[in-house]
Amino acid sequence: MILKLPQIEGKIREFAAIIYAPEEFIPTFGSSNQTGLPHIEINNGHYTLIVCEKDVELSRETFDTADALVFKVLEEISFSMACDRVFKDTSDQNFSERFLTTQKNIFSKIHLYYSDKVAHEHKTVSTENNRALSESRKNILLKSNRNEKSLKKL
């Protein structure tokens, strides 16, 4: 069953209220305000999330289900909220770790399914980042002419 824009808006606003999302992070429905804030359209039974600014389309994503669209919108909202919170936090904790934890915490307030999906995606990103960091450390050691024993410790 294809949901209509008012139904999708209601679903998104319901979740947004649970996480106390600021109005400026909630997309528009049906048309763009041309400020870079995403808007949602329904065309030929597909849901489309479009970002436009000053009459230039910056991105367009199409989804087959309303749930996939809602997940993407909530991911975008929680991303913006997490960025705001992490930038205000001045602790010494790793930025990406604080960001991922904050976004997961925001999602967990909405729904376990969404929270688990975000946690899985964050684990994948963290694993990739750790591999890249490990490779970077190896390259630094190689450039500084350290011996092979030092490399094996990594």
C-alpha positions in Angstrom: 0.0 0.0 0.0 1.4 3.4 -1.0 1.2 6.0 1.8 0.2 9.5 0.8 2.3 12.5 1.8 0.2 13.5 4.8 0.7 9.9 6.2 4.4 10.0 5.6 4.7 13.4 7.2 2.7 12.1 10.2 5.0 9.1 10.6 8.2 11.3 10.4 6.8 13.9 12.7 5.8 11.3 15.2 9.3 9.9 15.3 10.9 13.4 15.3 8.8 14.3 18.3 10.1 11.3 20.2 13.7 12.4 19.7 13.0 16.1 20.1 14.2 16.8 16.5 14.4 20.6 15.7 11.9 21.7 13.1 14.8 22.8 10.8 15.9 19.2 10.4 12.5 17.9 9.3 12.1 17.7 5.5 9.3 19.5 3.6 6.6 17.5 1.9 5.5 17.9 -1.7 7.8 20.8 -2.7 11.2 22.3 -1.8 11.9 25.5 0.0 15.1 25.7 -2.0 17.4 26.0 1.1 19.1 22.6 0.9 16.6 21.0 3.3 15.3 17.7 1.8 11.8 17.4 0.5 9.7 14.3 -0.2 7.7 13.5 -3.2 5.7 10.5 -4.4 5.9 9.7 -8.1 4.6 6.5 -9.8 4.3 4.6 -6.5 7.9 5.5 -5.5 9.0 7.7 -2.7 11.7 10.3 -3.5 13.9 12.3 -1.2 15.2 15.4 -3.0 17.6 18.1 -1.9 17.4 21.4 -3.8 19.1 24.7 -3.2 18.6 27.9 -5.3 16.8 25.9 -8.0 19.6 23.4 -8.3 18.9 19.7 -7.5 21.8 18.5 -5.4 20.6 14.9 -4.8 17.8 12.5 -5.4 17.1 9.2 -3.8 14.2 6.9 -4.7 12.7 4.3 -2.4 10.3 1.5 -3.0 8.8 1.4 0.5 7.7 4.1 2.9 9.8 2.4 5.7 13.0 2.7 3.6 12.2 6.4 3.1 11.4 7.0 6.8 14.6 5.2 7.8 16.7 7.5 5.5 15.0 10.6 6.7 15.5 9.6 10.4 19.1 8.8 9.6 19.6 12.3 8.2 17.8 13.9 11.1 19.8 11.9 13.7 23.0 12.7 11.8 22.3 16.5 12.0 21.3 16.2 15.7 24.4 14.1 16.5 26.7 16.6 14.8 25.1 19.5 16.8 25.5 17.6 20.1 29.1 16.4 19.4 30.3 19.8 18.3 29.0 21.3 21.5 30.7 18.6 23.6 34.3 19.5 24.5 35.4 16.2 26.0 38.6 14.5 24.8 36.8 11.5 23.6 37.3 10.5 19.9 34.9 12.5 17.7 33.8 9.6 15.5 33.2 7.5 18.5 31.1 10.2 20.2 29.2 10.9 17.0 28.3 7.2 16.4 27.3 6.7 20.0 25.2 9.8 19.9 23.4 8.9 16.7 22.7 5.3 17.9 21.3 6.7 21.2 19.0 9.0 19.2 17.8 6.1 17.1 17.3 3.8 20.1 14.6 6.2 21.3 12.7 5.7 18.1 12.6 2.1 17.5 14.7 -1.0 18.1 14.7 -2.0 14.5 16.1 1.3 13.4 18.6 1.4 16.2 19.9 -2.1 15.4 20.2 -1.2 11.7 22.2 1.9 12.6 24.4 0.0 15.0 25.2 -2.5 12.3 26.1 0.2 9.8 28.3 1.9 12.5 30.1 -1.3 13.2 30.9 -1.7 9.5 32.2 1.9 9.4 34.2 1.5 12.6 35.8 -1.7 11.3 36.7 0.0 8.0 38.1 3.0 9.9 40.2 0.8 12.1 41.6 -1.1 9.1 42.5 2.2 7.5 44.1 3.5 10.7 46.1 0.3 11.0 47.3 0.6 7.4 48.2 4.3 8.1 50.2 3.3 11.1 52.1 0.7 9.1 52.8 3.2 6.4 54.2 5.7 8.9 56.5 3.1 10.4 57.7 2.1 6.9 58.4 5.7 6.0 60.3 6.2 9.3 62.5 3.1 8.5 61.5 1.1 11.6 62.3 -2.5 11.6 60.1 -5.4 10.7 59.5 -6.4 14.4 57.8 -3.1 15.0 55.5 -3.7 12.1 54.5 -7.1 13.4 53.4 -5.6 16.7 50.7 -3.7 14.9 
